[in-house]
Amino acid sequence: MTKYIFVTGGVTSSLGKGIISASLAKLLQARGYRVTIQKFDPYINIDPGTLNPYEHGECYVTEDGAETDLDLGHYERFLNVPTSQANNITTGRIYQNVINKERQGEFLGKTVQVVPHITDEIKRNMRILGESGEFDIVITELGGTVGDIESLPFIEAVRQFKWEAGANNAIVIHLTLIPFLAAAGELKTKPTQHSVKALLEYGIQPDILVCRTEHHITPEIRKKIALFCNVNVNAVIESIDADSIYSVPLLMMKEQLDKTVLTKLKLAHKHEPDMESWKDFLGRLKNPISEVTIGLVGKYVELPDAYKSITESFVHAGARNECKVRVQYIHSEEIYPDNAKEKLGHLDGLLVAPGFGSRGIEGKIEAIRYARENNLPFFGICLGMQCSVIEFGRNVLGLNDANTTEIDEDTPHPVINMMEDQKNISTKGGTMRLGSYPCDLKKGTKAYAAYGKAHITERHRHRYEFNNAYLQQYEEAGMTASGINPESKLVEIVELKNHPFFVGGQFHPELKSTVANPHPLFVKFVAAAIDFSKKKTK
C-alpha cells in the first residue's frame, strides 16, 4: 500500500517546504523507495502559466506540458525523476473540476458545497499518484501557511485523508519557525506552539515538527517543543540555515528525519541512504578550482526566482566543471550601444534569458551584438535565441528593421514569426507550444558535441518560431540551424560557426538539468566561459 506524507507550514511563508520535501524524498529514494512529490497551491489560478514572474517566480514546465509551480523544479533536480500534471494542483483546478461535474449532473441535483465536494476532489487528486502503482511513498506539499483562509479546504482534506487512510499510512510533517531574538539572546518557541495549536484546532495533530532556525536548538528547547506540541522528542527536527539548498538532505540525514518517517509509517529501514554521488557533487560544488562571472540579461532580474531553473543549472554545470559560477543579473532595459562594453566587458559569458513582450528586448539584442563581435561565450534561451536571430539579421545580413512579429506585426523582415498552429488561438492559459518535443542534431556542430548524440528531446514554452523562409540566407552567412524538429521542421537550435561558443535554443534546457545529470549545453557553456577567462588572464 502506498504511504502518504503531508508537509504543512506555519508562522510564515518561504520557510522552505519545497526543499524539505525534496530533501526527505531524496533520502527515502536513496534507501531504495520509489518516491514522488506533489504540490497543492491555494491560489485560484488554474495554473501559474498566466502569472507574472514578479508574482510567483518562474513557471516550470513538465515533460507532459503542464505549467506548474517552481517547486516542481526542485523536486526534479533532487530526485532526477520527471514530474507531470498530476504533481501540481491549484484551488482553481479543483473548483473547475467540481463545477464541470456539477454541470454534467454528476451530483444528482445535490447542493454543491466545500465539504464534501471540494474536499473530496482534493482527496481524489491526492490519491492519483499513489494509485498509479508507480510509487511507494507520495509526499504532498501544501502551499501557504496554516490559518490562511484559502488553505482551509486543503487542511480539512488532509484531516479526512489521514483518518480514512488509517494509522501508519499517512503522517503530517509541520514546518515551522524558531525565531532568534537578538535583544534577548535566545530562541523563542512560542510561534511554533501557536502554529501547532492552530493546526490542532483544525483537527490535525502533526507527527513530526521540522523547525527552521538560525541557531542550533538545544536539548532543552527540543524537549519543551515536544512537550507543548504533543510530539516525541525525536520527532522535533532541527533545520538550520544552510550554505546551499543541496546541503539540506545531508543535514536532514544527520537529524534522522528519514528514519523517523519510516518508523512512523511502519516501513522497513532497508539500508542506510546511499548518498555518495550527492556528497561527491557537494564536494565539487564547495571546492572549485576556477571561477567565472556570467551575466544573465533579463527583464525580471529584481526577482531571482524568475530565473530559478537557470541559476540552478549553473550550479550543476559549475560543479561538473569544478568551477564557481557567479551569476550577475543585468537588466536588459539598461543596455544601450554606448554602454554595452561598460556593462558586459568584464564578463566571461553571457546568457540572454527567456521572456515575453517588448520591454527590454532592444537591450537583449544589443547585448548579443556585443557577445558576437567580441567572441564572448553566448547562450540564448527561447526569446534569447530569437533575439540572436534578430541581431544577426540586422547587423550581419543587413535586414534593416528585422524583428519578431510578437513585437512588430508589420516588420518588413519577420525573421521570427508566430507558429501556424498558434494564429487562431485567443485564450492564454495552457495554449502555447508546451512540453517535450524531439530534435535532430547536425553532426559536426557545437550542439552535437555537447549532447554526444543525434536525437534528443527538450521542453518548450513559446508561440513564436524561426521563420524558415530566411533559413538559407542565414546559413549561407554563417548562422547554422544545428537542431531541427523532425516533424514540424521548426528550428530548435542556432549557432555560429566562427565563434568560440554562440548557441541559442528555442526550448528551455534549464528545465531538464538535475544534480545527477547537469544539462550538457550548460556544461559546455560554462567550460567555454572558463576558456575565455583563461585567455583574458593571459
N, C-alpha and C positions, 0 to 999 in steps of 0.2 A: 504493500500500500504506500502511495506517495505521502510523504510528510510535508507539512507546511510551516513556514516561519514568516511571521508578520513583523515588520520593522516600523515602529511609530516614532514620532519626535515630539519633544516638549520644550518649554521655556522660550526657545527662539528658533527661527528657521536658519538654514545654512550651517547646521552643525555637522553635516557630512553623512546623512543617512545612506546616500548612494555609495560612498566609499566604504562605509562599514558593511553594507550589504554585499558589495563586490569582494571585500576582503574576506568575509566569512565564507562566501561562495567559493573563493579561491582555495581556502584551507580545506573545505569539505571535498572539493574536486581533487585536491592533492592527496586526499585519503582514499580516493577511488570511487567516490559517489558521483552520480550524474546530477548536476545542479543547473538550475536556471533562475533568473531573477526577473520580476515584472514590476512595473512602476504604475501606481494608480494616482493620477493627478486630479485635484479637486476643482480645477477651473472648468468653465462651461464651453470653452472652445472644443470643437470636435478633435482637433489635433494641433500641435504647435506650428503647423505649416504656414499659417497666415499671420503668425505673431511677429512683431518687430523684434530683431535680435536684442535691442535695448531692453525689451520687456522680459525676455525669457532665455537669453543666450542663444546659442546656435540651435538649429533644427537638425536633429540627427536622422539619417535615412537608413532603413534596414534593407537587406537583400530583397525582400518581397515588396519594396516600395512604400513602406509605411513612414510617414513623417512623425517623428517621436521626440520625446524629451531627451535632453543631452545626457542624462544619467545612463541611458542605454549604451552610450558610447563607453562609459566607464565599465559597464558590465562586460561588453565585448572585449575591451582592452585587457581586462583582468583575466577573463575566462578563455579567451580565444575561441569562443563559440558564438555563431551568429544568433541574433535575436530576430523577432518578427512582429507583425501587427499585434499579436496576442500578448506581447510583453509590455505594451503601453496602453492604458485605458484612461480616458478622462470622464469627468462628470457629463460633459456634453455628449459623448458617445453612449454612455449608459442611458441617459434620458432619451436620446434619439432612438435607441433600440426599443425602449419601453413604449414610446409614443407610436413607433411603427407597428408594434404588436397590437396596441390598442386600436389603431386604425384598421388593422386586419381582422379585428374581432376576436383575438385570442383570449381576452379576459371575460368573454361571455356577458358583457353588459355590466360588469362589476365596477365600482368606484376605484379608479387607479390611484394608489397612494404611495408615499415614500416607503412606508412599511405596510405590506410586504413586497410590493412590486419592484421598487428601485433597489432595495436591499437584496432581493432575490436575483436581480440581474447582475448586481455587483458580485454576489457569491458565484453565480454561473461563470463569470469571467475569471474569478479566482481559481476555479477548478479546471478550466480549459487545458492549461499546460500539464497539470497533474494527471488528467485523464487521457492524455496522449500516449502514455506508456513510455515516453522517452526519458523521463526524469525520476530520480529517487526523491529529490527534495526540491520544492519550489519556494523561493524567497520572494515575498511581496512587500515592496516598499510603499508606504502611504505618504503622499506629498503633504506639505503643510505641517501644522502642529496641532496637538490635542487641544480642543477648545475652539478651534476655528469653526465658524458656522458651516462653511462649505464642506468640512471634513466629516461632519456628524453622520451622514448616511454610511460612509465607509467604516467608521468606528463601530457603528451598530452592526454592520455586516460582518466585521471581524468577530464581534461578540457572539453572534449567531453561529458563524462558521466554526469557531473554536468549540462551542457547545455541541454542535452536530458531529464534528469530527471525532470527539471523544478524547479522553486523556491520552497524552503522549503522542498524539498525531498532529497537533497544531500548537505552537507556542508563540508568545509575543515578546519581542525584544524592544525595549523602550530606550531611545537615545535621548539623553538629557544633558544639561549643562551644570557644572560645578564651578561657579564664578569665584575668582580670587579678588578680594577687596584689599587693595594696596594699603589704604589708610589703616585697616585693622590688621593687615598682615596675615590673613587667614582665608582658607577656602570656606565657602558657605554652601550648606546642603539644603537650605530651606526651599529654594526654587525647584529643586528636584522633588522634594517632598510634596510640594503643591502640584507639580505636574503629574505625579503618580496619583495624588488624590483626585485630580480631575479625571484621570483615566478610570479610576475605581468608581467614580460617580456614573460613568457610562457602562459599568458592569464588567470591566476588563481588569484583571489582576496581571500585571506584567510578570513574566517568568525570569527575565534577565534584564538588568539595567546596565547600559553602556554609558559611562559618564565622561563626557568631553571636558577636558581640563588643561590649564596651562602649567599646573604644578602637580607633582606626584601626590596621589591620595594615600594618606596614612592608614594603617590597620584600624585605628580608632574611628576614622571617618567612614571606612568601609562598613564597620560594624554598626555605626549609627544609621547609615543609609539603609542597610539591610533590615535593621530593627523597625524603623519607621515607615518602610516601604513594603514590608511583608515579603522579602525575598531572602534566599540563603546568602551567606556572606560570600561564598564562591561564585554567586551569580551577580555580584557587583564588579563590573569590568571597567578598568581604567582605560580611557582613550586619550592619551596625552598628545599635545600638538606635535606633529612630525615634520621633519625637514622635507619630506616628499610623500605624496599620496601612495607611492609604491612601497614605502616603508611600513604602511599600516598593517598589511597582512602578517608581517613578522611580529609586529607589536601585539596584534590580537592573538597570535600563536603563543607568544610569551605569557599572555594573560589567560591562556587556555579557554578562549571563547568557544572554539570548535569542540573541545572535549565536553564543556558544559552543555552545549547544544545537543550533542549526540546522546549524552546521559539523559537529558530531559525528554528527548524523542525516543528513548529506548532503542537506539541504533548501535550496532557494533562499532567499536572504535577502529577496527581493522588495523592498519599500520599507521605509523606516525606520518604526518604530511610530508610528501616529497617536494621540498621547496628549493632544491639545489640549483635548478636553472634560474629560478627567481632571484636567489642570492647572487648568482653569477651576474645577472642583469644589474642588480643594485651595486655590485662591486664595480662594474664598468661605468655605471652612471655616476657614482660618487668619487671615482678616481680617474678622471680624464687625463689624457696625455697631451691634448691640444685644446684650443678654444677658438671659436669663430663667432662673429656677430652677423646675424641675418636680419634684414629689415623685412617686416611684414607690413605691406602697404594695403590699407583698407579704409573703410569709412565708418566702422563701428569700433574703432580702436579704444575708445573710452571704456568699453566693457570687454575685457579679455575673454570672457566666457562666450562671446560671439564667435570666437575662433578657437574654441577649446580643443577640438579634434586635431587641428593643425598644430597647435603648440605641443600637444601630447605626442604627435607624430615626430616632432623634432626631438623630444626626449628619447623616444625609442631609437630613432636613427642616430642620434648623438651617441647613445650608449653602444650601439653596434660599431660605430667608428671610433669609440673611446675618445669622444670629443664633447666638450661642454658647449652647447649651442645657446648663445644669448640672443633671445628674440627681442628686437627693438620695434615697437609699434610706431608706425608713421602714418599720420592722417593724410589720405590721398588729396584732400582739398587744400593742403598746404604745400603741394609740389607744383612748381612752375618751371618753365625753361631756364629762367635766370637764377634759380636757386637749387636746381637738381643736384649739382655737384656738391654743394654745401650739405644738402640733406642726405645724399647717398654715397658720397665719396669715401667714407670711412668703412663701408660695409664689405663683408666677404661674400655675401649672397643676397639675392632679392626675391621675395615671394610676393606676388600680387594676388590678393585674396578674392574669393567669390563675393557676389553681392547682386543687388537688383537696383535699377533706376539710374538716373543721370547724375545724381550728386557724386562728385569726386571722381568721375570717370576720366576726365581730361588729365588729372593728376596721375592716375594709374598709367595712362598712355605715355605721359612724359617720363615717368619712372622707368618704363620698359624701354623707351628710346635710349635712355642713359645706360641701361644694362647692356643693350645690344651693341651700342657704339663703343663701350669701354670693356667688353669681354667679361663683365661681371656675371657670375653664375645666376641664372634666372629660372624661376619655376612659376608658372601661371596656372591657377585652378579655376575652372568654369569661366566666370566673367574675366578672370585674369588671363586665361588663354585667349578669349575673344578679343581682349584689348591688345594682345600681342599681334593678332591678325590685323586689327585696325591700324596699329602703329606701323607695321611692315608695309601695309598697303599705301599709307600716306607718305611715308618717308623713304621707302625703297622703290616701290612700284610707281610712285608719282600719281596715285589715285587721289587727287585732291578731294577733301570732304568725305573720304571713305568712312563708313560708320556702321553701327548696328541699327536695325530698324526698331529696336527697343527704345533707342534714344531719338533717332531721326527717321521717321517713316518715309520722308521724301528724299533721302540721301541719293545722290547720283550713283554711288557705288556701295550697295548694300552687301558688303563682304561678310557680314553676319546677318542672317535673316531668320524670321520665325519659322519653326518647323511646320510642314504642311498639315500634320495632324493636330496642330495646336491652333490653327487660324480660326476655327469656328467654335472654340471653347470660350464661354463667357464666365463661368463660375471659377473661383480662385482655389478653393481648398482641395488638395489632393488631385489636381488635374495636370500637373506638369509631367514631364518625362521622368519617372521616378523608379528607383530600384536598380537591380543588376542587369547589365546588358553585355553581350560578348564583344570582343575587339580582336582583330587580327593585326599582328605587328610585322613590319618590314624588317627583314634581316639586314644587318649592317648599320642599323640606326642606334641611337642612344637608348631609345625605349626598349629595343630588343635586348641590348646589352644589360640593361637594368633588370628586366624580368627573367632573362635567360630562357625564354620560350616564345613560341609564335602565337599562341592563343590564350587570351586572358578574359576575365570578366571584371567590370568595375561598376560602382554605383553612381547614379545620375540624379540631378535635380535641376532641370532647366527647361526653357521653352524655345530658346534660340540656338542656331547652329551655324557652322561654317557654310558659306554659300558655294556649292561645288561648281558653279558657273565660273568662278575665279581660280579654281584649283590648279589648272595647268599653268596659268600665269604665275602663281605663287611658287610652284615647284621649279619652274624654269629660272626663277630669281634666287633660289636657294632655301626657301622655306618648305620643308618636306612634311607631307602628311604621313607620319610613321605609324599611325594607328587608325584603322578603318573598321567600322561596324560591318560585318559580312552580309547583313540582311538589308539595312537601310542605306548603306554606303556613307553614313554620317562620318565626318572626320572627327576622330576621337582624340588624336594627339598630333601636335605640330612641333617641329624642332628645326633649328638652324644647323646647316652642315658645318659652316666655318665659324664655330663658336665653342668655347670650352664646355658650356652646359647651358642650353637655351631650350627649354621644354615647356609646352603648355598642354594641359589635359582638360577636355571638355567635362570629364567626370570629376568625382571627389575622392581622390586616393586616400585622403586623411581618414575616411570612414572605415577603411579596412586595415589600418595599422594597429598592431597589438604588441604587447610586451614580447610575446613568443615569436611573432612574425612582423618585424618592422616593415613598413611599405618600401619596396625596392626603389621607387622613384625618390622618396625622401632620403634613403640611404645614399644613393648616388649623388643627389643634390648636395648633401652635407659633405660628402667626400670631395666634390668639386669645389666647395667653399673652403675646405681645408687646403687644397692645392693652390687656390687663388691667394689665400692668406700667406702661404709659404713663399710664393713668388713675389708678393708685395713686400714681405720682410726682406728678401734677398735684394 
